[in-house]
C-alpha cells in the first residue's frame, strides 16, 4: 500500500522544530550523564558553559549569538515552510 506524506507534513515539520529546540536545551542531561569531555561530548551549550567558567566572555558571546541566530533561522524557515504548505493546501 502507498503512504502519502502531504497531510502529515505540518506535523512532521513541527516535530522536527520542537526536537531541535529541545536538543539545544539539553545542557543539564549532557553535563550530568556524558560529562564535559573536550573533543568527545562537545555541544554548543557545554562550550558556552566552559567559556564562561574559564573567563572567555568573548567566545561565550560569539557562541550565544551563533546559537541564537541558528535557532531564529530554523523557526523562520519552519514558518515559511508552513505558510507555503498552507497556501498549497488552499489552492488544491
WOSUL-V19311 format. One record per residue. RES is the residue in three letters. PSI is psi as a letter, one per 20 degrees, with the letter a starting at -180 (* if undefined). Layout:
res:RES psi:PSI
res:RES psi:PSI
//
This chain:
res:UNK psi:r
res:UNK psi:p
res:UNK psi:p
res:UNK psi:q
res:UNK psi:i
res:UNK psi:h
res:UNK psi:h
res:UNK psi:i
res:UNK psi:g
res:UNK psi:g
res:UNK psi:h
res:UNK psi:g
res:UNK psi:g
res:UNK psi:g
res:UNK psi:g
res:UNK psi:g
res:UNK psi:g
res:UNK psi:h
res:UNK psi:h
res:UNK psi:g
res:UNK psi:g
res:UNK psi:g
res:UNK psi:h
res:UNK psi:h
res:UNK psi:j
res:UNK psi:l
res:UNK psi:g
res:UNK psi:g
res:UNK psi:g
res:UNK psi:g
res:UNK psi:g
res:UNK psi:g
res:UNK psi:g
res:UNK psi:h
res:UNK psi:a
res:UNK psi:m
res:UNK psi:o
res:UNK psi:p
res:UNK psi:i
res:UNK psi:g
res:UNK psi:l
res:UNK psi:p
res:UNK psi:r
res:UNK psi:g
res:UNK psi:h
res:UNK psi:h
res:UNK psi:h
res:UNK psi:g
res:UNK psi:g
res:UNK psi:g
res:UNK psi:g
res:UNK psi:g
res:UNK psi:h
res:UNK psi:j
res:UNK psi:j
res:UNK psi:m
res:UNK psi:h
res:UNK psi:g
res:UNK psi:g
res:UNK psi:g
res:UNK psi:h
res:UNK psi:g
res:UNK psi:g
res:UNK psi:g
res:UNK psi:g
res:UNK psi:g
res:UNK psi:h
res:UNK psi:g
res:UNK psi:g
res:UNK psi:g
res:UNK psi:g
res:UNK psi:g
res:UNK psi:h
res:UNK psi:g
res:UNK psi:g
res:UNK psi:g
res:UNK psi:g
res:UNK psi:g
res:UNK psi:g
res:UNK psi:g
res:UNK psi:h
res:UNK psi:h
res:UNK psi:g
res:UNK psi:g
res:UNK psi:g
res:UNK psi:h
res:UNK psi:h
res:UNK psi:h
res:UNK psi:h
res:UNK psi:h
res:UNK psi:i
res:UNK psi:*
//
